[in-house]
Amino acid sequence: MFDADSLHEISTGPAPAALPAMQRARGIARVSFKHGTKTSLDDLYQSGCAKVRLPKVYDAPPVAVIINTAGGITGGDRLSYEASVAPGGHAIATTQTAERAYRRVAGHGQVNTKLSAGDGATLEWLPQEAILFNASALHRSMQVDLEGSARLIAVESVVIGRTAMEEAMETVEFQDRWRIRRDGRLIFADDARIKGTPAGILKGKAALTGGMAFATFVDCAEDAEDRIKLARTSLEAFGPGANTRAAASAWNGVLTARFAAPDGRSLRSALIQFLETYRSAALPRVWSC
């Protein structure tokens, strides 16, 4: 006998089961350094996809290399990095390679960084660039606490798309938030936000004049203003007509330099030249691997 209800069930099938939630990356990396006759590792914690490696260095500050073993960041990923140096110490934290923010289905990737340095200590935060792919969404924050005469040298760089591969950047979402305090008092605050089509947002002269790579450098020290001549001398190669543009200013114990470049290769070359000249020291070896 013809059964209309059975035919309907065969033709439409049962309601599809809900798709399981996609797996997301979680990672925490914390490293601290103590100081006696020299600066050395005090404590290390790592979980999830965040790892820390301590390469051997000689006659130089210890280096902590942070690794994201997930291979990149997409919507819903959460990473947390912390680095600290005890009073009188000097340490460097960097990343193994460029971080990549990939296309997301929903949500955004989050990277939170916390840095601290005791009185008389120097902490250098020198990660390699973040590369934003089309339809990616990356939110970052950096909180820094300095005590007494502590010094922070920090740089963050961003590359939007891969111009060498002629990647079409239709949309991207990026937020970056910096808060640096000395003895609890806010001395530097910086926020950046890009949401939409990068070529349109960044075409103005007040932005990147059509460039797709930029960086911010800070040197927070009691005598930061005394280094402005050094900073500007180190930036002389990036004057009018140069492929990469850069400028520096100093006030209230904070020296800041900004970089704008047409692509990632130009920005990276400029940063390496500036950082090694300004710091009078080579960058961590991972920068050249």
C-alpha positions as CSV (number, residue, x, y, z in Angstrom):
1,M,0.0,0.0,0.0
2,F,1.2,3.5,-0.8
3,D,2.3,5.3,2.3
4,A,2.7,9.0,1.9
5,D,4.3,9.4,5.3
6,S,7.0,6.8,4.4
7,L,7.7,8.5,1.1
8,H,8.1,11.8,2.8
9,E,10.6,10.4,5.2
10,I,12.6,8.7,2.4
11,S,12.7,11.9,0.3
12,T,13.7,14.3,3.0
13,G,15.5,12.0,5.4
14,P,15.9,12.6,9.2
15,A,16.9,16.0,10.5
16,P,20.7,16.3,10.3
17,A,22.6,16.1,13.5
18,A,24.2,19.3,14.8
19,L,27.9,19.5,13.9
20,P,30.3,19.2,16.9
21,A,32.1,22.3,17.9
22,M,35.4,22.7,16.1
23,Q,38.5,22.2,18.2
24,R,40.3,25.4,19.2
25,A,43.8,26.0,20.3
26,R,44.6,26.9,23.9
27,G,48.1,27.7,25.1
28,I,49.8,29.3,28.1
29,A,53.5,30.1,28.4
30,R,55.2,31.7,31.4
31,V,58.8,32.3,31.9
32,S,60.7,34.2,34.6
33,F,64.3,35.1,35.2
34,K,66.2,35.7,38.5
35,H,69.4,37.6,38.9
36,G,72.5,36.9,41.0
37,T,75.9,37.1,39.6
38,K,74.2,36.7,36.2
39,T,70.6,36.4,34.9
40,S,69.3,32.9,34.7
41,L,66.0,31.0,34.5
42,D,63.9,31.0,37.6
43,D,60.6,29.4,36.6
44,L,59.0,28.1,33.5
45,Y,55.4,26.9,32.8
46,Q,53.9,25.8,29.5
47,S,50.6,24.1,28.5
48,G,48.6,23.4,25.4
49,C,50.1,24.6,22.2
50,A,52.4,27.2,23.8
51,K,56.0,26.1,24.4
52,V,59.1,27.8,25.5
53,R,62.7,26.9,24.5
54,L,65.9,28.4,26.0
55,P,68.7,28.2,23.5
56,K,72.3,28.4,24.7
57,V,73.8,31.9,24.5
58,Y,77.2,33.0,25.5
59,D,78.2,36.5,26.8
60,A,74.7,37.7,26.2
61,P,71.4,38.0,28.0
62,P,69.4,34.7,28.2
63,V,66.7,34.3,25.5
64,A,63.3,32.7,25.8
65,V,61.8,31.5,22.5
66,I,58.0,31.2,22.5
67,I,56.5,28.6,20.1
68,N,52.9,28.2,19.0
69,T,52.8,24.5,18.0
70,A,49.3,25.0,16.6
71,G,50.9,26.5,13.6
72,G,48.8,29.7,13.6
73,I,45.7,31.4,15.0
74,T,42.1,31.4,13.9
75,G,38.7,32.3,15.4
76,G,38.3,31.0,18.9
77,D,41.9,30.3,19.7
78,R,43.3,31.7,22.9
79,L,47.0,32.2,23.7
80,S,48.6,33.7,26.8
81,Y,52.3,34.7,27.2
82,E,54.1,36.0,30.2
83,A,57.7,37.0,30.8
84,S,59.3,38.6,33.8
85,V,62.8,39.6,35.0
86,A,63.9,40.1,38.6
87,P,65.6,43.3,39.7
88,G,69.0,43.9,38.1
89,G,68.5,41.2,35.5
90,H,68.4,41.4,31.7
91,A,66.5,38.9,29.5
92,I,65.1,38.7,26.0
93,A,61.8,37.1,24.9
94,T,61.1,36.4,21.2
95,T,59.2,34.0,19.0
96,Q,60.4,31.1,16.9
97,T,58.9,32.4,13.7
98,A,56.2,34.8,12.3
99,E,52.8,34.3,13.8
100,R,50.0,33.6,11.3
101,A,46.4,34.6,11.7
102,Y,44.3,32.4,9.3
103,R,40.8,32.7,7.9
104,R,38.2,32.2,10.6
105,V,34.8,30.7,10.5
106,A,33.5,32.6,13.5
107,G,34.9,34.6,16.4
108,H,38.4,35.9,16.7
109,G,41.8,34.7,17.9
110,Q,43.1,36.2,21.1
111,V,46.7,36.7,22.2
112,N,47.3,38.2,25.6
113,T,50.9,39.2,26.7
114,K,52.0,40.2,30.2
115,L,55.5,41.5,30.8
116,S,57.1,42.7,34.0
117,A,60.6,43.9,35.1
118,G,62.0,44.7,38.6
119,D,64.0,47.7,39.6
120,G,67.1,48.1,37.5
121,A,66.2,45.2,35.2
122,T,65.9,45.2,31.4
123,L,63.4,43.1,29.5
124,E,63.4,43.0,25.7
125,W,60.2,41.8,23.9
126,L,61.3,41.1,20.4
127,P,58.7,38.8,18.7
128,Q,58.7,38.3,14.9
129,E,55.9,39.7,12.8
130,A,52.3,38.7,12.7
131,I,50.9,37.9,9.3
132,L,47.2,38.5,8.7
133,F,45.6,36.3,6.0
134,N,42.4,37.2,4.2
135,A,39.2,36.9,6.4
136,S,41.3,36.5,9.6
137,A,40.5,38.1,12.9
138,L,43.2,38.7,15.6
139,H,42.9,40.6,18.8
140,R,46.0,41.2,20.9
141,S,46.8,42.9,24.2
142,M,50.0,43.7,26.0
143,Q,50.2,44.7,29.6
144,V,53.5,45.8,31.1
145,D,54.5,46.5,34.7
146,L,57.8,48.2,35.4
147,E,59.3,48.9,38.8
148,G,61.6,51.7,39.7
149,S,64.3,52.2,37.0
150,A,63.4,49.1,35.0
151,R,63.7,49.3,31.2
152,L,61.5,47.8,28.5
153,I,62.5,47.5,24.8
154,A,59.6,46.2,22.8
155,V,58.5,45.8,19.2
156,E,55.4,44.5,17.5
157,S,55.0,44.3,13.7
158,V,52.1,43.3,11.5
159,V,52.0,42.3,7.8
160,I,48.6,42.3,6.1
161,G,48.5,39.6,3.4
162,R,51.3,38.2,1.2
163,T,52.0,40.6,-1.6
164,A,54.5,38.2,-3.2
165,M,51.8,35.7,-3.7
166,E,49.3,38.3,-4.9
167,E,46.9,37.4,-2.2
168,A,43.6,39.3,-2.4
169,M,42.8,40.9,1.0
170,E,39.1,41.4,0.9
171,T,38.6,41.8,4.6
172,V,40.5,41.5,7.9
173,E,39.9,42.3,11.5
174,F,42.8,43.3,13.8
175,Q,42.9,44.9,17.2
176,D,46.0,45.7,19.3
177,R,46.1,47.2,22.8
178,W,49.2,48.3,24.7
179,R,49.3,49.5,28.3
180,I,52.6,50.1,30.0
181,R,52.9,51.2,33.6
182,R,55.8,52.2,35.8
183,D,55.2,51.8,39.6
184,G,51.5,51.5,38.8
185,R,51.3,54.8,36.8
186,L,50.3,54.6,33.2
187,I,53.1,55.9,31.0
188,F,52.2,54.6,27.5
189,A,48.8,53.6,26.0
190,D,48.3,52.6,22.4
191,D,45.4,51.2,20.5
192,A,45.1,50.1,16.8
193,R,42.0,48.8,15.0
194,I,41.5,47.7,11.4
195,K,38.2,46.1,10.3
196,G,37.2,45.8,6.7
197,T,39.0,46.1,3.4
198,P,42.7,47.0,4.2
199,A,43.4,48.7,0.9
200,G,40.6,51.2,1.5
201,I,41.3,51.7,5.2
202,L,45.1,52.2,4.9
203,K,45.3,54.2,1.7
204,G,45.3,57.7,3.4
205,K,48.5,59.6,4.3
206,A,47.5,59.5,7.9
207,A,47.5,55.7,7.7
208,L,50.1,53.7,5.6
209,T,49.6,55.4,2.2
210,G,48.6,52.1,0.8
211,G,51.3,50.1,2.6
212,M,50.5,46.7,4.0
213,A,53.0,46.4,6.8
214,F,53.7,48.4,10.0
215,A,55.5,48.2,13.3
216,T,55.7,50.0,16.7
217,F,58.8,50.1,18.8
218,V,59.1,51.5,22.3
219,D,62.0,52.0,24.7
220,C,60.7,52.8,28.2
221,A,63.5,54.0,30.4
222,E,64.2,56.9,32.7
223,D,66.7,58.3,30.2
224,A,64.8,57.5,27.0
225,E,64.8,61.1,25.8
226,D,68.6,61.0,25.8
227,R,68.5,58.2,23.1
228,I,66.4,60.2,20.6
229,K,69.5,61.2,18.6
230,L,70.6,57.6,18.4
231,A,67.1,56.5,17.3
232,R,66.9,59.1,14.6
233,T,70.4,58.4,13.4
234,S,69.4,54.7,13.1
235,L,66.4,55.7,11.1
236,E,68.2,58.0,8.6
237,A,68.0,55.3,5.9
238,F,64.2,55.5,6.0
239,G,63.7,59.2,5.1
240,P,61.8,60.7,2.2
241,G,61.9,58.5,-0.9
242,A,62.7,55.3,1.0
243,N,60.8,52.1,0.5
244,T,60.0,52.0,4.2
245,R,59.1,55.1,6.2
246,A,59.9,55.6,9.9
247,A,60.1,58.3,12.5
248,A,60.8,58.5,16.2
249,S,59.9,60.7,19.2
250,A,60.6,60.7,22.9
251,W,58.7,62.1,25.9
252,N,58.1,61.4,29.5
253,G,60.5,58.4,29.7
254,V,59.2,56.7,26.5
255,L,60.9,56.6,23.1
256,T,58.6,55.5,20.3
257,A,59.4,54.7,16.7
258,R,56.8,53.9,14.0
259,F,57.4,52.0,10.7
260,A,55.3,51.8,7.6
261,A,56.2,49.6,4.6
262,P,54.7,48.4,1.4
263,D,55.2,44.7,2.3
264,G,56.5,42.3,4.9
265,R,60.0,41.9,3.4
266,S,60.7,45.6,3.4
267,L,59.4,46.0,7.0
268,R,61.5,43.1,8.3
269,S,64.7,44.4,6.7
270,A,64.1,47.8,8.1
271,L,63.4,46.4,11.6
272,I,66.5,44.3,11.6
273,Q,68.7,47.2,10.6
274,F,67.1,49.5,13.1
275,L,67.0,47.1,16.1
276,E,70.6,45.9,15.7
277,T,71.9,49.5,15.3
278,Y,69.8,51.0,18.1
279,R,70.5,48.1,20.6
280,S,74.2,47.7,19.5
281,A,73.6,43.9,19.5
282,A,72.5,41.2,17.1
283,L,68.9,40.0,17.2
284,P,68.2,36.5,18.6
285,R,69.3,33.8,16.1
286,V,65.7,32.7,15.4
287,W,65.3,36.0,13.4
288,S,67.8,34.7,10.8
289,C,66.7,31.0,10.7
